Amino acid sequence: MDSTLKRTWAEIDLDALAHNYQVLQGRMGSGSRFLGVVKADAYGHGAVEVSRTLENLGAGYLAVSNLDEALELRHGGIGLPVLQLGVTPADQTALALSCRVAQAVWSESAAQAFSAEARKAGRKLKVHIKLDTGMSRLGFPCGEDGFERSLDAICRVCALPGLEAEGVFTHFAVSDEDSEAGRAYTELQYRRFAGMLDALARRGVRFAIRHCANSGAAVSYPQYACDMFRPGIISYGIGHQADLLGLRPVMTLKTIIGAVRELPPDTAVSYGCTYRTNRPSRVGVLPIGYADGLHRVLSNRWQVWTPHGAAPIIGRICMDMCMCDLTDLPGAAEGSEVEVYGPHNSVNAAAALAGTISYELTCAVSKRVPRIYYRDGEEIGRELLLRGQSSL
């Protein structure tokens, strides 16, 4: 890599993304459209290039979490329909219309505000009605207590003159949990979803697109595919269920050994002196730190993978650097590339050590880390998201 920032970078394997797409689409069936979830810069993988690849593969829809993300896709030349999953202020309706975004609607008051703004613009806003079947986040409540009120409200929403109710959806809370309780709750959520759709149909309200299957459901409940499915993290070949389907990690986070230090025994390493050498040691200094997305909580716990084997991270991870023990790897030298996360060094394992989920670690890979895109083993593009530098 000949970047001016040859220090830390993320390699994005678009062939792995294509493989994952084909596996998931095949599992869910040709009658269910693939919605690519590309919010949070495609979970850190680069939203525009990921979306372009999914569009070429035949995906039917994309999903983002805010209008800025949708605008980025449109500026990048992405033409697929886009669903905005999160909260959008109604005064942004004209912008949503201009960039051809369908908006999630979670309440009657929000729907009324969107409708009024769309009518001012002389147009109709496509919306997907969000049903709360047990996530307790956004949506019309579909439990026993709120079912009838929600049914009436959704019927009124779908009659609003400024809206085109294209879709309806819900989100599963525990579909990725392989437990009796998890299965029972997911099945309950689906019954609530299907029950509301049946009740709406009896009142003459139907939708062109129904979707509820997230990553966990794509693995464990393919029967819930409906008209469209929304695989998120699993599309990127990570998460604890990815191996069950033979999916491949799309991101490999790399850095280099920037310097090698020879340290005597009983030498403190890094802030807080949380590590001391217990023998004459070769210590590698790596130009990656928590400002690049390597969580400080992995200090003294994680390792990097060198061409000669694993090298434990020692001492506290700093903002821009960290240290690793190369004593048992005499072949590891300054300038050697090392893998922080990737096929030899699973981000899932790092997430488990950090007490979190793999989503958080890939999303945390910061904008100063260049993304290098590969297809058929060849580099096809680079992206650096620092201000004023859209490419390398």
N, C-alpha and C positions, 0 to 999 in steps of 0.2 A: 504494500500500500504506500503510495507516494504522496500522501497528504501532508500538509504542514502540521497536522495534528496526529502524526504517527506516534501515538501513545496508547490510546484505547479506542476500540471500534467494535461495532456489531455487524456481523455477517448475516445477511438475511437470505436464506435458501428458498427461492421461489419454486424450485422443483419439489421441495418438501411440502410447501403450501399446496401445490397442485395435487400431489399424492393424497394429502389429507382431505382435500375437497372431494376427490373422486371416491375415496372410501366412505366419507360421510354421506355424500349424495346417493351412492349406491345403497347404503344402509337404510336411508329414509325413503327411497323410492322416487321414481321419475315424476310422480304426481305431486310431489312436495317441493316447492321452490327453496333454494338455498339463500338465506339472508345472511350476508357476511357482516358480522359485528366488528366494526372498525373504529369504535370510539376509543378515546385515550390514545390517539395515534396508532390505532390497530394494536393495542396492548403493548405499545413500545416498538412495534416492528416497522412502522412507517405507513400511514394510512393511505396515501395516494398510490404508492407502488403496489401495496397489497390489494387495494380496490381495483386497480387496473388489471392485475392478474386475475382476480376473481371475476371481473367483468368478461375478460377474454375466455375464461373457463366455462361461462354460462350461468353464473349466479343471477338470481332474479331481483335481489334487493340488497341494500346496505343499511346499516344502522349506526347512528352517532348519538352523542349525549348532549350536544348543543349546536346552535346555528353556526358558530365559528368553525366547527369541525365540518359541517356541511358545506360551507363556503370554500374551505380548503379543497374539498373534493371537486367542487365545480371549477374552481380555478385550475385544478390539475387536469381538467378535461374529462372527468368521470361523468358518464351519462346515465348510469343506473338510477332507478328510483331510490330515494333516501328517506328513511324513517328517523325522526328525531324522538328518541326515547324519553328524554328528560323534560324538565320544566322549562318552558319558554314564556317570557312575558308576552301578553297579548299585543303590546305595542310593537312587537317584532313580527307581526303577522305578514306585513307587506314584504319584509325580507324573506320570510319563509316561502311566500308565494313566488318571489323573484328567482329563488334558487331551487324551486320545484321540490320542496320538502313536504312530506306528510308528517303531521304532528300527532304525537300521542295526546289523548284527551283523558283526563283522570277525574273530572268532576263536572257537574252541570254548570257551575258558575264559570269555570275556565272555558267550557265550550261556548257559553253565551258570549264571553268576551272575544274569543277567536272569531265567532260568527259575525259579530258587529264590526270588527276590524276588516274582515274579509269583504263584507258588503261595502264598506267605505272604498275599498280598492276595486270594487266592481267585479269581484271574482269569488270562487269557492275554494276553500282550503280543504285539501284532503286530510282526513284524520283517521287514526286507529284508536278505537275505544279500549281503554285499559281497564281490565277487570281485576279486582283484588280478591283472589281466591284463598289467600292465606299468607301472603308475604308481608302485609300490613305496611306497605310503603306508599305507593300511589295506586289509585284505581277506585272504581265503583265497588263497594263491598258486596260480596256474593255469598256470605255466610247466612245462616237462617235469620239472624236479626235484621240484616239490611237488605235481604234479597228483593222483596217487593218494592221497597223504595227505590232501589237501584234500577229495577226493571222499568218502573215508570219514568225515572229520570233519563235512562238511556233512550227510551222511545222518544222523549221530547228532544233530546240532543240530536238524534238522527233526523228529526224533522226541521232543524234549524236551517234557515235559508242560505246562510253563508258557509255551510259545511257540506262536504261530500264524505260520508262515512264509508270509507273503502275497506277498513279492516277492524278486527277485534282481536285482543290478545291478553294473555296473562303470563305471569312469571313464577316458575317453581322455586321453592325455597330450599328443598333438600333432595332434589332428584339425583344428586351425585353421591348420596349417602347410602351405602349398602347395608341397611339394617331394617329390621321389621318395622320399626317406628318410622323410618324414612320412607319406606315403600307405602305404608298406610297413609302418611300425610300427603305424599305426591298423588296417590290415587284419589284421596279426598279432594285435593285441589282440582284434579281433572274432572271429577264428577260435578263440582261446583261450576267449572267453566262450561262443560257440556250442558249442564242444567240451565244456565242462563241463556246459552245459545238456543236451546229448545224453546224456552219461554218466549224469547224474542221472536223466534220464527213463527210461533203461534199468533203473534201480534203483527205479523207481516214484515218484520225487520230481519233482513239477512245481509250478510257481508260477503264480498268477493274474496277476502283473504282472512283466514283464521289461523292463528299461530300461538303455540305455547311451548314447544320443545326447545329447551336450551341445551347446553353442552351435556349435562347429566342425563337429560331425557334422550338425547341422540344415542347415548351408550345403552341406557337401561330401559327406555320406553319408546322404541321406534314406532310403536303403534299409535303414539300421540303426534305423529308427523303433521297431520292436518294439511292445509294448503301450503304452508310455509314453515320452515324450522329455522332456529336462530342459534347455531353453534358459536360460542364465544371463544374462550381460551383453548378449547380442545382443537379448534381449527389450526392453532399454532403449534400443535403437537406437544403441548405441556399440560400440566394438571395430572392429578393422580389416576385418572381414568384413561389417559391417552394410550398407554401401553396395551390396554385391553383390546384396542382396535388396530394396533400396529401403526399408529400415527408417528410422524417424525418431527422432531423439534425444528422449528423454522429459524430461530435465532441462535447464533453462537457469539457470545461476548468474549472479546479477546483483548489482551494487552501485551506488553513486552517486559522483559527484564531490563530495566533501565540502568541499573548499577548492581554490582556485587561487592559486598563488604565482608572482610575477614574479621571476625569478632572473637575475643578471648572468652573463656568461661566466666560466668557470673556477670555478664554485661546486660544492662537493662535495654529493652527495645520499645520505642515509641512512647506516646503519652501515658502517663500514669504508672509507668514501669510495671505493667501487668504481666510482662514476660521477661524472664532472664535466661540467658543461654546456660546450658548445663555441661557444655563441652566447647572446644574450639569450633566455631561455626561459620559457614558461608551463608550470608543472608542476602537475598535478592530484594532490591527496592523496585516496586512495581508502580508505574504512573497511573494508578486508578484508586479512587477513594469514594467516600460517600457522596461527594458532589457529582460523581459519575453514575451513582446508583448502587454502589456496593455497600450495603447496609452495615453500619457500624456494629450492629448487634452480632455480626458474624466474626468479629474479632476473636482470635484464638480458637476459632471453631471450624472455619471453612478451609478449603485448600484450593490452589490453582493446579491445573494440569499442564505440565511441561512436556516437551518431546521425550523426556527421560523418566516421566512418572509424576506422581502427585507431590506437591510441595505445600506443607501446611502454612497457613497465614499465621504469623506470630506478632504479638503486640496489637495495640489498638489500630484499627483502620482510621487513617487520617482523612482530611477533606479531599486531598488530591493524590495521595499515595498510600501504600501499605507495604508491609514487609513479609517475606516468606522464607522458610528454612530450606536452603539448597544443599545442606551439608552432605546428605546421602545421594545427591545427584550431581556428581562432579562434571558431567557433560553439559549441564545447564549453564549458559553463559550470557553475558550482556548482549542484548539484541535479540535473544530467543523469543519467539512468540509463545504465549501461554494462554490457555483457555480458562476463563473464569466460570462461565456457564456454557454448556453445549453437550455434544454427544458423549464426551468422556466424563463430564462433570455436571450432572443433572441439576437444573434449576429447581426441580421438585425437591431434591435432597437439601439444597440450600434453604429453601423455604421452610422445610420441616425443622431445620436447625434454628431458623430465625423465629419460629413460632408463628408463621404466617402462611400465605398461599402464594403459589408461583405467579399469579397475576400481579401481585404487588411488586415483585422483583423485576419483572420485565417492564412494567409500567414505569418503574423508578429509573430505568436507564435514561440518563438525562439528555437534554437537547445538545449538549456539547460533545456527545459521543456520535461520531459519524455512522450512518447506516450504509453498508456496502451491499448492493443487491447482486445476486448470482442466479443465472439460469443456464442449464446445460453445462454447469461447471465454469462458465465464463462470467466475468463481471459485466453487468449491463447498466449500472448506474450507481451514483453515490448521492447522499443527501446529508447535509449538515444544517441543523435548524437554529444555529446562532443568528442573531439579528444581522441582516444584510448579506448573509451567505446562504443561498438556497441550494447550492450544489458545490461540489469540489472538483 
